[in-house]
């Protein structure tokens, strides 16, 4: 009886672990398609609406929250960050005029405006050279460099160059799918002493 119970326990444990194991994500493959065709398809996107958790890090300090972002290709945006269910920060940008409550320093404002815009609308880059780099495509312009996976055509990292010499680095991971549209659900943005990590919960695209 004891031997039978022990065997039943191990069988149940194996089945439980198998059920809990993460299912392999079937990624899209664009092999054989021209990259400019994919860029053309994405160029019709005019607005992105997304919800995500956000982590601000600077030196040894951390600030966590949940955010709602509506952002347009031209850079207009509305961002609200909540902490413990309360509105902790609100930022809007309209025709280049940025307002925030509370006031933000210049670096954090750059991350939350130009950084968010370019990391989400990563395909919206002008006058670029397309280079082949060992499993990746490199979109290189005077202001930006974007590394794209050759098979999935999803970004893996990006660098944005500012006129004052600063560099904003973006790292993408954890592909996700929503309404048959693939995107990277984890984004890490680094500028100066700041690190901002986004974990996207939902994302929708409007044309």
Contact map, one row per residue, 1 for C-alpha under 8 A:
111110000000000000000000000000000000000000000000000000000000000000000000000000000000000000000000000000000000000000000000000000000000000000000000000000000000000000000000000000000000000000000000000000000000000
111111000000000000000000000000000000000000000000000000000000000000000000000000000000000000000000000000000000000000000000000000000000000000000000000000000000000000000000000000000000000000000000000000000000000
111111100000000000000000000000000000000000000000000000000000000000000000000000000000000000000000000000000000000000000000000000000000000000000000000000000000000000000000000000000000000000000000000000000000000
111111110000000000000000000000000000000000000000000000000000000000000000000000000000000000000000000000000000000000000000000000000000000000000000000000000000000000000000000000000000000000000000000000000000000
111111111000000000000000000000000000000000000000000000000000000000000000000000000000000000000000000000000000000000000000000000000000000000000000000000000000000000000000000000000000000000000000000000000000000
011111111100000000000000000000000000000000000000000000000000000000000000000000000000000000000000000000000000000000000000000000000000000000000000000000000000000000000000000000000000000000000000000000000000000
001111111110000000000000000000000000000000000000000000000000000000000000000000000000000000000000000000000000000000000000000000000000000000000000000000000000000000000000000000000000000000000000000000000000000
000111111111000000000000000000000000000000000000000000000000000000000000000000000000000000000000000000000000000000000000000000000000000000000000000000000000000000000000000000000000000000000000000000000000000
000011111111100000000000000000000000000000000000000000000000000000000000000000000000000000000000000000000000000000000000000000000000000000000000000000000000000000000000000000000000000000000000000000000000000
000001111111110000000000000000000000000000000000000000000000000000000000000000000000000000000000000000000000000000000000000000000000000000000000000000000000000000000000000000000000000000000000000000000000000
000000111111111000000000000000000000000000000000000000000000000000000000000000000000000000000000000000000000000000000000000000000000000000000000000000000000000000000000000000000000000000000000000000000000000
000000011111111100000000000000000000000000000000000000000000000000000000000000000000000000000000000000000000000000000000000000000000000000000000000000000000000000000000000000000000000000000000000000000000000
000000001111111110000000000000000000000000000000000000000000000000000000000000000000000000000000000000000000000000000000000000000000000000000000000000000000000000000000000000000000000000000000000000000000000
000000000111111111000000000000000000000000000000000000000000000000000000000000000000000000000000000000000000000000000000000000000000000000000000000000000000000000000000000000000000000000000000000000000000000
000000000011111111100000000000000000000000000000000000000000000000000000000000000000000000000000000000000000000000000000000000000000000000000000000000000000000000000000000000000000000000000000000000000000000
000000000001111111110000000000000000000000000000000000000000000000000000000000000000000000000000000000000000000000000000000000000000000000000000000000000000000000000000000000000000000000000000000000000000000
000000000000111111111000000000000000000000000000000000000000000000000000000000000000000000000000000000000000000000000000000000000000000000000000000000000000000000000000000000000000000000000000000000000000000
000000000000011111111000000000000000000000000000000000000000000000000000000000000000000000000000000000000000000000000000000000000000000000000000000000000000000000000000000000000000000000000000000000000000000
000000000000001111111000000000000000000000000000000000000000000000000000000000000000000000000000000000000000000000000000000000000000000000000000000000000000000000000000000000000000000000000000000000000000000
000000000000000111111100000000000000000000000000000000000000000000000000000000000000000000000000000000000000000000000000000000000000000000000000000000000000000000000000000000000000000000000000000000000000000
000000000000000011111110000000000000000000000000000000000000000000000000000000000000000000000000000000000000000000000000000000000000000000000000000000000000000000000000000000000000000000000000000000000000000
000000000000000000011111000000000000000000000000000000000000000000000000000000000000000000000000000000000000000000000000000000000000000000000000000000000000000000000000000000000000000000000000000000000000000
000000000000000000001111100000000000000000000000000000000000000000000000000000000000000000000000000000000000000000000000000000000000000000000000000000000000000000000000000000000000000000000000000000000000000
000000000000000000000111110000000000000000000000000000000000000000000000000000000000000000000000000000000000000000000000000000000000000000000000000000000000000000000000000000000000000000000000000000000000000
000000000000000000000011111000000000000000000000000000000000000000000000000000000000000000000000000000000000000000000000000000000000000000000000000000000000000000000000000000000000000000000000000000000000000
000000000000000000000001111100000000000000000000000000000000000000000000000000000000000000000000000000000000000000000000000000000000000000000000000000000000000000000000000000000000000000000000000000000000000
000000000000000000000000111110000000000000000000000000000000000000000000000000000000000000000000000000000000000000000000000000000000000000000000000000010000000000000000000000000000000000000000000000000000000
000000000000000000000000011111000000000000000000000000000000000000000000000000000000000000000000000000000000000000000000000000000000000000000000000000110000000000000000000000000000000000000000000000000000000
000000000000000000000000001111100000000000000000000000000000000000000000000000000000000000000000000000000000000000000000000000000000000000000000000000111000000000000000000000000000000000000000000000000000000
000000000000000000000000000111111000000000000000000000000000000000000000000000000000000000000000000000000000000000000000000000000000000000000000000001111000000000000000000000000000000000000000000000000000000
000000000000000000000000000011111000000000000000000000000000000000000000000000000000000000000000000000000000000000000000000000000000000000000000000001110000000000000000000000000000000000000000000000000000000
000000000000000000000000000001111100000000000000000000000000000000000000000000000000000000000000000000000000000000000000000000000000000000000000000000000000000000000000000000000000000000000000000000000000000
000000000000000000000000000001111110110000000000000000000000000000000000000000000000000000000000000000000000000000000000000000000000000000000000000000000000000000000000000000000000000000000000000000000000000
000000000000000000000000000000011111110000000000000000000000000000000000000000000000000000000000000000000000000000000000000000000000000000000000000000000000000000000000000000000000000000000000000000000000000
000000000000000000000000000000001111111000000000000000000000000000000000000000000000000000000000000000000000000000000000000000000000000000000000000000001000000000000000000000000000000000000000000000000000000
000000000000000000000000000000000111111100000000000000000000000000000000000000000000000000000000000000000000000000000000000000000000000000000000000000000000000000000000000000000000000000000000000000000000000
000000000000000000000000000000001111111110000000000000000000000000000000000000000000000000000000000000000000000000000000000000000000000000000000000000000000000000000000000000000000000000000000000000000000000
000000000000000000000000000000001111111111000000000000000000000000000000000000000000000000000000000000000000000000000000000000000000000000000000000000000000000000000000000000000000000000000000000000000000000
000000000000000000000000000000000011111111100000000000000000000000000000000000000000000000000000000000000000000000000000001000000000000000000000000000000000000000000000000000000000000000000000000000000000000
000000000000000000000000000000000001111111110000000000000000000000000000000000000000000000000000000000000000000000000000000000000000000000000000000000000000000000000000000000000000000000000000000000000000000
000000000000000000000000000000000000111111110000000000000000000000000000000000000000000000000000000000000000000000000000000000000000000000000000000000000000000000000000000000000000000000000000000000000000000
000000000000000000000000000000000000011111111000000000000000000000000000000000000000000000000000000000000000000000000000001000000000000000000000000000000000000000000000000000000000000000000000000000000000000
000000000000000000000000000000000000001111111100000000000000000000000000000000000000000000000000000000000000000000000000001100000000000000000000000000000000000000000000000000000000000000000000000000000000000
000000000000000000000000000000000000000111111100000000000000000000000000000000000000000000000000000000000000000000000000000000000000000000000000000000000000000000000000000000000000000000000000000000000000001
000000000000000000000000000000000000000001111111000000000000000000000000100000000000000000000000000000000000000000000000000000000000000000000000000000000000000000000000000000000000000000000000000000000000111
000000000000000000000000000000000000000000111111000000000000000000000001100000000000000000000000000000000000000000000000000000000000000000000000000000000000000000000000000000000000000000000000000000000000111
000000000000000000000000000000000000000000001111100000000000000000000111100000000000000000000000000000000000000000000000000000000000000000000000000000000000000000000000000000000000000000000000000000000000111
000000000000000000000000000000000000000000001111110000000000000000001111000000000000000000000000000000000000000000000001000000000000000000000000000000000000000000000000000000000000000000000000000000000011110
000000000000000000000000000000000000000000000011111000000000000000011110000000000000000000000000000000000000000000000000000000000000000000000000000000000000000000000000000000000000000000000000000000000011100
000000000000000000000000000000000000000000000001111100000000000000011100000000000000000000000000000000000000000000000000000000000000000000000000000000000000000000000000000000000000000000000000000000011111000
000000000000000000000000000000000000000000000000111110000000000001111000000000000000000000000000000000000000000000000000000000000000000000000000000000000000000000000000000000000000000000000000000000011110000
000000000000000000000000000000000000000000000000011111000000000001110000000000000000000000000000000000000000000000000000000000000000000000000000000000000000000000000000000000000000000000000000000001111100000
000000000000000000000000000000000000000000000000001111100000000111100000000000000000000000000000000000000000000000000000000000000000000000000000000000000000000000000000000000000000000000000000000001111000000
000000000000000000000000000000000000000000000000000111110000000111100000000000000000000000000000000000000000000000000000000000000000000000000000000000000000000000000000000000000000000000000000000111100000000
000000000000000000000000000000000000000000000000000011111000011110000000000000000000000000000000000000000000000000000000000000000000000000000000000000000000000000000000000000000000000000000000000111000000000
000000000000000000000000000000000000000000000000000001111100011100000000000000000000000000000000000000000000000000000000000000000000000000000000000000000000000000000000000000000000000000000000011110000000000
000000000000000000000000000000000000000000000000000000111111111000000000000000000000000000000000000000000000000000000000000000000000000000000000000000000000000000000000000000000000000000000000011100000000000
000000000000000000000000000000000000000000000000000000011111110000000000000000000000000000000000000000000000000000000000000000000000000000000000000000000000000000000000000000000000000000000000111000000000000
000000000000000000000000000000000000000000000000000000001111100000000000000000000000000000000000000000000000000000000000000000000000000000000000000000000000000000000000000000000000000000000000110000000000000
000000000000000000000000000000000000000000000000000000001111110000000000000000000000000000000000000000000000000000000000000000000000000000000000000000000000000000000000000000000000000000000000000000000000000
000000000000000000000000000000000000000000000000000000001111111000000000000000000000000000000000000000000000000000000000000000000000000000000000000000000000000000000000000000000000000000000000000000000000000
000000000000000000000000000000000000000000000000000000111101111100000000000000000000000000000000000000000000000000000000000000000000000000000000000000000000000000000000000000000000000000000000000000000000000
000000000000000000000000000000000000000000000000000000111000111110000000000000000000000000000000000000000000000000000000000000000000000000000000000000000000000000000000000000000000000000000000000000000000000
000000000000000000000000000000000000000000000000000011110000011111000000000000000010000000000000000000000000000000000000000000000000000000000000000000000000000000000000000000000000000000000000000000000000000
000000000000000000000000000000000000000000000000000011100000001111100000000000001111000000000000000000000000000000000000000000000000000000000000000000000000000000000000000000000000000000000000000000000000000
000000000000000000000000000000000000000000000000001111000000000111110000000000001110000000000000000000000000000000000000000000000000000000000000000000000000000000000000000000000000000000000000000000000000000
000000000000000000000000000000000000000000000000001111000000000011111000000000111100000000000000000000000000000000000000000000000000000000000000000000000000000000000000000000000000000000000000000000000000000
000000000000000000000000000000000000000000000000111100000000000001111100000000111000000000000000000000000000000000000000000000000000000000000000000000000000000000000000000000000000000000000000000000000000000
000000000000000000000000000000000000000000000001111000000000000000111110000011110000000000000000000000000000000000000000000000000000000000000000000000000000000000000000000000000000000000000000000000000000000
000000000000000000000000000000000000000000000011110000000000000000011111000011100000000000000000000000000000000000000000000000000000000000000000000000000000000000000000000000000000000000000000000000000000000
000000000000000000000000000000000000000000000011100000000000000000001111101111000000000000000000000000000000000000001000000000000000000000000000000000000000000000000000000000000000000000000000000000000000000
000000000000000000000000000000000000000000000111000000000000000000000111111110000000000000000000000000000000000000001000000000000000000000000000000000000000000000000000000000000000000000000000000000000000000
000000000000000000000000000000000000000000001110000000000000000000000011111100000000000000000000000000000000000000001000100100000000000000000000000000000000000000000000000000000000000000000000000000000000000
000000000000000000000000000000000000000000000000000000000000000000000001111100000000000000000000000000000000000000000000000000000000000000000000000000000000000000000000000000000000000000000000000000000000000
000000000000000000000000000000000000000000000000000000000000000000000011111110000000000000001111000000000000000011001000000000000000000000000000000000000000000000000000000000000000000000000000000000000000000
000000000000000000000000000000000000000000000000000000000000000000000011111111000000000000011111000000000000000000000000000000000000000000000000000000000000000000000000000000000000000000000000000000000000000
000000000000000000000000000000000000000000000000000000000000000000001111001111100000000000111100000000000000000010000000000000000000000000000000000000000000000000000000000000000000000000000000000000000000000
000000000000000000000000000000000000000000000000000000000000000000001110000111110000000001111000000000000000000000000000000000000000000000000000000000000000000000000000000000000000000000000000000000000000000
000000000000000000000000000000000000000000000000000000000000000000111100000011111000000001110000000000000000000000000000000000000000000000000000000000000000000000000000000000000000000000000000000000000000000
000000000000000000000000000000000000000000000000000000000000000000111000000001111100001111100000000000000000000000000000000000000000000000000000000000000000000000000000000000000000000000000000000000000000000
000000000000000000000000000000000000000000000000000000000000000011110000000000111110001111000000000000000000000000000000000000000000000000000000000000000000000000000000000000000000000000000000000000000000000
000000000000000000000000000000000000000000000000000000000000000011100000000000011111111110000000000000000000000000000000000000000000000000000000000000000000000000000000000000000000000000000000000000000000000
000000000000000000000000000000000000000000000000000000000000000111000000000000001111111100000000000000000000000000000000000000000000000000000000000000000000000000000000000000000000000000000000000000000000000
000000000000000000000000000000000000000000000000000000000000000010000000000000000111110000000000000000000000000000000000000000000000000000000000000000000000000000000000000000000000000000000000000000000000000
000000000000000000000000000000000000000000000000000000000000000000000000000000000111111000000000000000000000000000000000000000000000000000000000000000000000000000000000000000000000000000000000000000000000000
000000000000000000000000000000000000000000000000000000000000000000000000000000000111111100000000000000000000000000000000000000000000000000000000000000000000000000000000000000000000000000000000000000000000000
000000000000000000000000000000000000000000000000000000000000000000000000000000011110111111000000000000000000000000000000000000000000000000000000000000000000000000000000000000000000000000000000000000000000000
000000000000000000000000000000000000000000000000000000000000000000000000000000011110011111000000000000000000000000000000000000000000000000000000000000000000000000000000000000000000000000000000000000000000000
000000000000000000000000000000000000000000000000000000000000000000000000000000011100001111100000000111000000000000000000000000000000000000000000000000000000000000000000000000000000000000000000000000000000000
000000000000000000000000000000000000000000000000000000000000000000000000000001111000001111110000000111000000000000000000000000000000000000000000000000000000000000000000000000000000000000000000000000000000000
000000000000000000000000000000000000000000000000000000000000000000000000000011110000000011111000011110000000000000000000000000000000000000000000000000000000000000000000000000000000000000000000000000000000000
000000000000000000000000000000000000000000000000000000000000000000000000000111100000000001111100011100000000000000000000000000000000000000000000000000000000000000000000000000000000000000000000000000000000000
000000000000000000000000000000000000000000000000000000000000000000000000001111000000000000111111111000000000000010000000000000000000000000000000000000000000000000000000000000000000000000000000000000000000000
000000000000000000000000000000000000000000000000000000000000000000000000001110000000000000011111110000000000000000000000000000000000000000000000000000000000000000000000000000000000000000000000000000000000000
000000000000000000000000000000000000000000000000000000000000000000000000001100000000000000001111100000000000000000000000000000000000000000000000000000000000000000000000000000000000000000000000000000000000000
000000000000000000000000000000000000000000000000000000000000000000000000001100000000000000001111110000000000000000000000000000000000000000000000000000000000000000000000000000000000000000000000000000000000000
000000000000000000000000000000000000000000000000000000000000000000000000000000000000000000001111111000000000000000000000000000000000000000000000000000000000000000000000000000000000000000000000000000000000000
000000000000000000000000000000000000000000000000000000000000000000000000000000000000000000111101111100000000000000000000000000000000000000000000000000000000000000000000000000000000000000000000000000000000000
000000000000000000000000000000000000000000000000000000000000000000000000000000000000000000111000111110100000000000000000000000000000000000000000000000000000000000000000000000000000000000000000000000000000000
000000000000000000000000000000000000000000000000000000000000000000000000000000000000000011110000011111110000000000000000000000000000000000000000000000000000000000000000000000000000000000000000000000000000000
000000000000000000000000000000000000000000000000000000000000000000000000000000000000000011100000001111110000000000000000000000000000000000000000000000000000000000000000000000000000000000000000000000000000000
000000000000000000000000000000000000000000000000000000000000000000000000000000000000000011000000000111110000000000000000000000000000000000000000000000000000000000000000000000000000000000000000000000000000000
000000000000000000000000000000000000000000000000000000000000000000000000000000000000000000000000001111111000000000000000000000000000000000000000000000000000000000000000000000000000000000000000000000000000000
000000000000000000000000000000000000000000000000000000000000000000000000000000000000000000000000000111111101100000000000000000000000000000000000000000000000000000000000000000000000000000000000000000000000000
000000000000000000000000000000000000000000000000000000000000000000000000000000000000000000000000000000111111100000000000000000000000000000000000000000000000000000000000000000000000000000000000000000000000000
000000000000000000000000000000000000000000000000000000000000000000000000000000000000000000000000000000011111110000000000000000000000000000000000000000000000000000000000000000000000000000000000000000000000000
000000000000000000000000000000000000000000000000000000000000000000000000000000000000000000000000000000001111111000000000000000000000000000000000000000000000000000000000000000000000000000000011010000000000000
000000000000000000000000000000000000000000000000000000000000000000000000000000000000000000000000000000011111111100000000000000000000000000000000000000000000000000000000000000000000000000000000010000000000000
000000000000000000000000000000000000000000000000000000000000000000000000000000000000000000000000000000011111111110000000000000000000000000000000000000000000000000000000000000000000000000000000000000000000000
000000000000000000000000000000000000000000000000000000000000000000000000000000000000000000000000000000000111111111100000000000000000000000000000000000000000000000000000000000000000000000000000000000000000000
000000000000000000000000000000000000000000000000000000000000000000000000000000000000000000000000000000000011111111110000000000000000000000000000000000000000000000000001000000000000000000001010000000000000000
000000000000000000000000000000000000000000000000000000000000000000000000000000000000000000000000000000000001111111111000000000000000000000000000000000000000000000000000000000000000000000000000000000000000000
000000000000000000000000000000000000000000000000000000000000000000000000001010000000000000001000000000000000111111111000000000000000000000000000000000000000000000000000000000000000000000000000000000000000000
000000000000000000000000000000000000000000000000000000000000000000000000001000000000000000000000000000000000011111111100000000000000000000000000000000000000000000000000000000000000000000000000000000000000000
000000000000000000000000000000000000000000000000000000000000000000000000000000000000000000000000000000000000011111111110000000000000000000000000000000000000000000000001000000000000000000001000000000000000000
000000000000000000000000000000000000000000000000000000000000000000000000000000000000000000000000000000000000001111111111000000000000000000000000000000000000000000000000000000000000000000000000000000000000000
000000000000000000000000000000000000000000000000000000000000000000000011101000000000000000000000000000000000000111111111110000000000000000000000000000000000000000000000000000000000000000000000000000000000000
000000000000000000000000000000000000000000000000000000000000000000000000000000000000000000000000000000000000000001111111110100000000000000000000000000000000000000000000000000000000000000000000000000000000000
000000000000000000000000000000000000000000000000000000000000000000000000000000000000000000000000000000000000000000111111110000000000000000000000000000000000010000000000010000000000000000000000000000000000000
000000000000000000000000000000000000000000000001000000000000000000000000000000000000000000000000000000000000000000011111110000000000000000000000000000000000000000000000000000000000000000000000000000000000000
000000000000000000000000000000000000000000000000000000000000000000000000100000000000000000000000000000000000000000001111111100000000000000000000000000000000000000000000000000000000000000000000000000000000000
000000000000000000000000000000000000000000000000000000000000000000000000000000000000000000000000000000000000000000001111111110000000000000000000010000000010000000000000000000000000000000000000000000000000000
000000000000000000000000000000000000001001100000000000000000000000000000000000000000000000000000000000000000000000000000111110000000000000000000000000000000000000000000000000000000000000000000000000000000000
000000000000000000000000000000000000000000100000000000000000000000000000100000000000000000000000000000000000000000000100111111000000000000000000000000000000000000000000000000000000000000000000000000000000000
000000000000000000000000000000000000000000000000000000000000000000000000000000000000000000000000000000000000000000000000011111110000000000001001000000000000000000000000000000000000000000000000000000000000000
000000000000000000000000000000000000000000000000000000000000000000000000000000000000000000000000000000000000000000000000000111110000000000001000000000000000000000000000000000000000000000000000000000000000000
000000000000000000000000000000000000000000000000000000000000000000000000000000000000000000000000000000000000000000000000000011111000000000001000000000000000000000000000000000000000000000000000000000000000000
000000000000000000000000000000000000000000000000000000000000000000000000000000000000000000000000000000000000000000000000000011111100000000111100000000000000000000000000000000000000000000000000000000000000000
000000000000000000000000000000000000000000000000000000000000000000000000000000000000000000000000000000000000000000000000000000111110000001111000000000000000000000000000000000000000000000000000000000000000000
000000000000000000000000000000000000000000000000000000000000000000000000000000000000000000000000000000000000000000000000000000011111000011110000000000000000000000000000000000000000000000000000000000000000000
000000000000000000000000000000000000000000000000000000000000000000000000000000000000000000000000000000000000000000000000000000001111100011110000000000000000000000000000000000000000000000000000000000000000000
000000000000000000000000000000000000000000000000000000000000000000000000000000000000000000000000000000000000000000000000000000000111111111000000000000000000000000000000000000000000000000000000000000000000000
000000000000000000000000000000000000000000000000000000000000000000000000000000000000000000000000000000000000000000000000000000000011111111000000000000000000000000000000000000000000000000000000000000000000000
000000000000000000000000000000000000000000000000000000000000000000000000000000000000000000000000000000000000000000000000000000000001111100000000000000000000000000000000000000000000000000000000000000000000000
000000000000000000000000000000000000000000000000000000000000000000000000000000000000000000000000000000000000000000000000000000000001111110000000000011000000000000000000000000000000000000000000000000000000000
000000000000000000000000000000000000000000000000000000000000000000000000000000000000000000000000000000000000000000000000000000000001111111000000001111000000000000000000000000000000000000000000000000000000000
000000000000000000000000000000000000000000000000000000000000000000000000000000000000000000000000000000000000000000000000000000000111101111100000001111000000000000000000000000000000000000000000000000000000000
000000000000000000000000000000000000000000000000000000000000000000000000000000000000000000000000000000000000000000000000000000001111100111110000111100000000000000000000000000000000000000000000000000000000000
000000000000000000000000000000000000000000000000000000000000000000000000000000000000000000000000000000000000000000000000000000011110000011111001111100000000000000000000000000000000000000000000000000000000000
000000000000000000000000000000000000000000000000000000000000000000000000000000000000000000000000000000000000000000000000000000011110000001111101110000000000000000000000000000000000000000000000000000000000000
000000000000000000000000000000000000000000000000000000000000000000000000000000000000000000000000000000000000000000000000000011111000000000111111100000000000000000000000000000000000000000000000000000000000000
000000000000000000000000000000000000000000000000000000000000000000000000000000000000000000000000000000000000000000000000000000010000000000011111000000000000000010000000000000000000000000000000000000000000000
000000000000000000000000000000000000000000000000000000000000000000000000000000000000000000000000000000000000000000000000000000000000000000001111100000000000000111000000000000000000000000000000000000000000000
000000000000000000000000000000000000000000000000000000000000000000000000000000000000000000000000000000000000000000000000000010000000000000111111110000000000011110000000000000000000000000000000000000000000000
000000000000000000000000000000000000000000000000000000000000000000000000000000000000000000000000000000000000000000000000000000000000000001111011111000000000011100000000000000000000000000000000000000000000000
000000000000000000000000000000000000000000000000000000000000000000000000000000000000000000000000000000000000000000000000010000000000000001110001111100000011111000000000000000000000000000000000000000000000000
000000000000000000000000000000000000000000000000000000000000000000000000000000000000000000000000000000000000000000000000000000000000000111100000111110000011110000000000000000000000000000000000000000000000000
000000000000000000000000000000000000000000000000000000000000000000000000000000000000000000000000000000000000000000000000000000000000000111100000011111001111100000000000000000000000000000000000000000000000000
000000000000000000000000000000000000000000000000000000000000000000000000000000000000000000000000000000000000000000000000000000000000001110000000001111111111000000000000000000000000000000000000000000000000000
000000000000000000000000000001100000000000000000000000000000000000000000000000000000000000000000000000000000000000000000000000000000001110000000000111111000000000000000000000000000000000000000000000000000000
000000000000000000000000000111100000000000000000000000000000000000000000000000000000000000000000000000000000000000000000000000000000000000000000000011111000000000000000000000000000000000000000000000000000000
000000000000000000000000001111100000000000000000000000000000000000000000000000000000000000000000000000000000000000000000000000000000000000000000000011111100000000000000000000000000000000000000000000000000000
000000000000000000000000000011000010000000000000000000000000000000000000000000000000000000000000000000000000000000000000000000000000000000000000000111111110000000000000000000000000000000000000000000000000000
000000000000000000000000000000000000000000000000000000000000000000000000000000000000000000000000000000000000000000000000000000000000000000000000000110011111000000000000000000000000011100000000000000000000000
000000000000000000000000000000000000000000000000000000000000000000000000000000000000000000000000000000000000000000000000010000000000000000000000011110001111110000000000000100000000000100000000000000000000000
000000000000000000000000000000000000000000000000000000000000000000000000000000000000000000000000000000000000000000000000000000000000000000000000011110000111110000000000001110000000000000000000000000000000000
000000000000000000000000000000000000000000000000000000000000000000000000000000000000000000000000000000000000000000000000000000000000000000000000011100000011111000000000111100000000000000000000000000000000000
000000000000000000000000000000000000000000000000000000000000000000000000000000000000000000000000000000000000000000000010000000000000000000000001111000000011111100000000111000000000000000000000000000000000000
000000000000000000000000000000000000000000000000000000000000000000000000000000000000000000000000000000000000000000000000000000000000000000000001110000000000111110000011110000000000000000000000000000000000000
000000000000000000000000000000000000000000000000000000000000000000000000000000000000000000000000000000000000000000000000000000000000000000000011100000000000011111000011100000000000000000000000000000000000000
000000000000000000000000000000000000000000000000000000000000000000000000000000000000000000000000000000000000000000000000000000000000000000000111000000000000001111101111000000000000000000000000000000000000000
000000000000000000000000000000000000000000000000000000000000000000000000000000000000000000000000000000000000000000000000000000000000000000000010000000000000000111111111000000000000000000000000000000000000000
000000000000000000000000000000000000000000000000000000000000000000000000000000000000000000000000000000000000000000000000000000000000000000000000000000000000000011111100000000000000000000000000000000000000000
000000000000000000000000000000000000000000000000000000000000000000000000000000000000000000000000000000000000000000000000000000000000000000000000000000000000000001111100000000000000000000000000000000000000000
000000000000000000000000000000000000000000000000000000000000000000000000000000000000000000000000000000000000000000000000000000000000000000000000000000000000000011111110000000000000000000000000000000000000000
000000000000000000000000000000000000000000000000000000000000000000000000000000000000000000000000000000000000000000000000000000000000000000000000000000000000000011111111000000000000000000000011000000000000000
000000000000000000000000000000000000000000000000000000000000000000000000000000000000000000000000000000000000000000000000000000000000000000000000000000000000001111001111100000000000000000000011000000000000000
000000000000000000000000000000000000000000000000000000000000000000000000000000000000000000000000000000000000001000100000000000000000000000000000000000000000001111000111110000000000000000001111000000000000000
000000000000000000000000000000000000000000000000000000000000000000000000000000000000000000000000000000000000000000000000000000000000000000000000000000000000111100000011111000000000000000001110000000000000000
000000000000000000000000000000000000000000000000000000000000000000000000000000000000000000000000000000000000000000000010000000000000000000000000000000000000111000000001111100000000000000111100000000000000000
000000000000000000000000000000000000000000000000000000000000000000000000000000000000000000000000000000000000000000000000000000000000000000000000000000000001110000000000111110000000000000111000000000000000000
000000000000000000000000000000000000000000000000000000000000000000000000000000000000000000000000000000000000000000000000000000000000000000000000000000000011100000000000011111000000000111110000000000000000000
000000000000000000000000000000000000000000000000000000000000000000000000000000000000000000000000000000000000000000000000000000000000000000000000000000000001000000000000001111100000000111100000000000000000000
000000000000000000000000000000000000000000000000000000000000000000000000000000000000000000000000000000000000000000000000000000000000000000000000000000000000000000000000000111110000000111000000000000000000000
000000000000000000000000000000000000000000000000000000000000000000000000000000000000000000000000000000000000000000000000000000000000000000000000000000000000000000000000000011111000011111000000000000000000000
000000000000000000000000000000000000000000000000000000000000000000000000000000000000000000000000000000000000000000000000000000000000000000000000000000000000000000000000000001111100011110000000000000000000000
000000000000000000000000000000000000000000000000000000000000000000000000000000000000000000000000000000000000000000000000000000000000000000000000000000000000000000000000000000111111111000000000000000000000000
000000000000000000000000000000000000000000000000000000000000000000000000000000000000000000000000000000000000000000000000000000000000000000000000000000000000000000000000000000011111110000000000000000000111000
000000000000000000000000000000000000000000000000000000000000000000000000000000000000000000000000000000000000000000000000000000000000000000000000000000000000000000000000000000001111100000000000000000000000000
000000000000000000000000000000000000000000000000000000000000000000000000000000000000000000000000000000000000000000000000000000000000000000000000000000000000000000000000000000001111110000000000000000000000000
000000000000000000000000000000000000000000000000000000000000000000000000000000000000000000000000000000000000000000000000000000000000000000000000000000000000000000000000000000001111111000000000000000000000000
000000000000000000000000000000000000000000000000000000000000000000000000000000000000000000000000000000000000000000000000000000000000000000000000000000000100000000000000000000111101111100000000000000000000000
000000000000000000000000000000000000000000000000000000000000000000000000000000000000000000000000000000000000000000000000000000000000000000000000000000000100000000000000000000111000111110000000000000000000000
000000000000000000000000000000000000000000000000000000000000000000000000000000000000000000000000000000000000000000000000000000000000000000000000000000000110000000000000000111110000011111100000000000000000000
000000000000000000000000000000000000000000000000000000000000000000000000000000000000000000000000000000000000000000000000000000000000000000000000000000000000000000000000000111110000001111100000000001111000000
000000000000000000000000000000000000000000000000000000000000000000000000000000000000000000000000000000000000000000000000000000000000000000000000000000000000000000000000000111100000000111110000000011110000000
000000000000000000000000000000000000000000000000000000000000000000000000000000000000000000000000000000000000000000000000000000000000000000000000000000000000000000000000011110000000000111111000000011100000000
000000000000000000000000000000000000000000000000000000000000000000000000000000000000000000000000000000000000000000000000000000000000000000000000000000000000000000000000011100000000000001111100001111000000000
000000000000000000000000000000000000000000000000000000000000000000000000000000000000000000000000000000000000001000100000000000000000000000000000000000000000000000000001111000000000000000111110001110000000000
000000000000000000000000000000000000000000000000000000000000000000000000000000000000000000000000000000000000000000000000000000000000000000000000000000000000000000000001110000000000000000011111111100000000000
000000000000000000000000000000000000000000000000000000000000000000000000000000000000000000000000000000000010001000000000000000000000000000000000000000000000000000000111100000000000000000001111111000000000000
000000000000000000000000000000000000000000000000000000000000000000000000000000000000000000000000000000000010000000000000000000000000000000000000000000000000000000000111000000000000000000000111110000000000000
000000000000000000000000000000000000000000000000000000000110000000000000000000000000000000000000000000000000000000000000000000000000000000000000000000000000000000000000000000000000000000000111111000000000000
000000000000000000000000000000000000000000000000000000011110000000000000000000000000000000000000000000000011000000000000000000000000000000000000000000000000000000000000000000000000000000000111111100000000000
000000000000000000000000000000000000000000000000000000011100000000000000000000000000000000000000000000000000000000000000000000000000000000000000000000000000000000000000000000000000000000011110111110000000000
000000000000000000000000000000000000000000000000000001111000000000000000000000000000000000000000000000000000000000000000000000000000000000000000000000000000000000000000000000000000000000011100011111000000000
000000000000000000000000000000000000000000000000000001110000000000000000000000000000000000000000000000000000000000000000000000000000000000000000000000000000000000000000000000000000000001111000001111100000000
000000000000000000000000000000000000000000000000000111100000000000000000000000000000000000000000000000000000000000000000000000000000000000000000000000000000000000000000000000000000000011110000000111110000000
000000000000000000000000000000000000000000000000000111000000000000000000000000000000000000000000000000000000000000000000000000000000000000000000000000000000000000000000000000000000000011100000000011111000000
000000000000000000000000000000000000000000000000011110000000000000000000000000000000000000000000000000000000000000000000000000000000000000000000000000000000000000000000000000000000000011000000000001111110000
000000000000000000000000000000000000000000000000011110000000000000000000000000000000000000000000000000000000000000000000000000000000000000000000000000000000000000000000000000000000000010000000000000111110000
000000000000000000000000000000000000000000000000011100000000000000000000000000000000000000000000000000000000000000000000000000000000000000000000000000000000000000000000000000000100000000000000000000011111000
000000000000000000000000000000000000000000000001111000000000000000000000000000000000000000000000000000000000000000000000000000000000000000000000000000000000000000000000000000000100000000000000000000011111100
000000000000000000000000000000000000000000000001110000000000000000000000000000000000000000000000000000000000000000000000000000000000000000000000000000000000000000000000000000000100000000000000000000000111110
000000000000000000000000000000000000000000001111100000000000000000000000000000000000000000000000000000000000000000000000000000000000000000000000000000000000000000000000000000000000000000000000000000000011111
000000000000000000000000000000000000000000001111000000000000000000000000000000000000000000000000000000000000000000000000000000000000000000000000000000000000000000000000000000000000000000000000000000000001111
000000000000000000000000000000000000000000011110000000000000000000000000000000000000000000000000000000000000000000000000000000000000000000000000000000000000000000000000000000000000000000000000000000000000111
